[in-house]
Amino acid sequence: MRKEVVLITGANGEIGHGLIAHLGSKKNISIVAMDVAPLDERLRHSCEHFIQGDILDTMLLGRLVAEFEIRTIFHLASILSTKAEYNPETAHRVNVEGTLNLLRLAVEQSSWQGRPVKFIYPSSIAAYGLPSLEIKKKVGKIREDQWLKPITMYGCNKLYCEQLGRYYTYYYRQLAADHGHMNVDFRCLRFPGLISSVTIPTGGTSDYGPEMLHHAAQGEPYACFVREDTRLPFMTMPDAVKALLMLECAPQEKLTQLVYNVTSFSPTAQEIYLRIKKAFPNAVVTFEPHAARQAIVDTWPADVDDSAAANDWGWNPDYDEERAFNEYLIPSIKARYLQPE
């Protein structure tokens, strides 16, 4: 008899760390983790099984189908926004073809289990594309169905994969059949910038926030790659994990859409710097905008409307800006880097 498990791809990433740590503390959940790199030793005790491999390896995914009864897939593996711009074709293969492979796996699992497998997919504000700073300032909070004209390969990938999730949920093999049956239960979160005290950011265009914080805590100067007035929505990693778990647990009949915005606070880069300077008075931060990265950030919303998530499944972040910095980020990062006197 196949063992019932939760599959987590991209296990070594920022979200993977938080999600595995949380789910691993529950006695009734068995985790199969997957990543291209060896699993972080800190996560091994939380996982039933680890598979080192590529989500593009269809033979490897076939083994998963044969060996496990997968009830939920948290598909976290991807190449992030800045890295994707340096090699867009590779990013497309990993971000789109890899997601397609996992959706096929979910369809196979749903078929033989006779019930939809949940497919939890983290998308991004990179799916948006605002045409100018003037419009960005004017429109305010943006809903899930507005300004979907991304200018990056990562944003295009995420938006397309959201549509793939829609197709595999409602239409795959169903165009001439009973539309009441779901193939998979695809649920998507559009995340803002995420800030963690545990992991170092790796290639995201919103990483200036966490990078500024980690550099300050280590006493290293930091050249911020965006302007002081750049405003983006952010949330802490614990809230990101909370949102994933809340969406996964939400009754299907309560969900009015497949894609949900979530967010917490929307500071400018200057406001982030001032909070960091207060905690680390010796922090040295200069603002040296990188033209290409600034151009990307300027197309992303200054804030998003997450009222649908609040209405449908009770979303409410634990950490506003004050709590995020004063109770989570600054104490944790100080403990991580500062040596005892």
Sequence and secondary structure as in RCSB ss.txt:
>XXXX:A:sequence
MRKEVVLITGANGEIGHGLIAHLGSKKNISIVAMDVAPLDERLRHSCEHFIQGDILDTMLLGRLVAEFEIRTIFH
LASILSTKAEYNPETAHRVNVEGTLNLLRLAVEQSSWQGRPVKFIYPSSIAAYGLPSLEIKKKVGKIREDQWLKP
ITMYGCNKLYCEQLGRYYTYYYRQLAADHGHMNVDFRCLRFPGLISSVTIPTGGTSDYGPEMLHHAAQGEPYACF
VREDTRLPFMTMPDAVKALLMLECAPQEKLTQLVYNVTSFSPTAQEIYLRIKKAFPNAVVTFEPHAARQAIVDTW
PADVDDSAAANDWGWNPDYDEERAFNEYLIPSIKARYLQPE
>XXXX:A:secstr
  EEEEEEESTTSHHHHHHHHHHHT TT  EEEEESS   HHHHTT SEEEE  TT HHHHHHHHHHEEEEEEEE
     HHHHHHSHHHHHIIIIIHHHHHHHHHHHHHHHHTS EEEEEEEEGGG   S HHHHHHH SB TTS    
 SHHHHHHHHHHHHHHHHHHTTTTTTS TT  SEEEEEEEE EEE SSS   S TTTHHHHHHHHHHTT  EEES
S TT B  EEEHHHHHHHHHHHHHS GGG S SEEE   B  BHHHHHHHHHHH TT  EEE   HHHHHHHHTS
 S B  HHHHHHH    S  HHHIIIIIIHHHHHHHH    
